[in-house]
């Protein structure tokens, strides 16, 4: 059960809510594993030749670049949010009687 909780916490941003970028990041990673299997099965069903080495070499490089820059973007955003939360001065109270 603790592994599922750590997965849930991995998908959450600094505010505690689910972060769309993190969810897309995980989906992209899973896509890199599942896509070659699906394409191989499709080629077998259609009786067509398919070279997984050629596909995975090009697709793997592209996926690594996209996921790498995606991770960098998420880290930069989280760092910016954390610094903004720590440096924002409290707003003065509004309303009420003096």
Secondary structure as UniProt FT lines:
FT   HELIX           2..10
FT   TURN            14..15
FT   HELIX           20..46
FT   HELIX           52..87
//
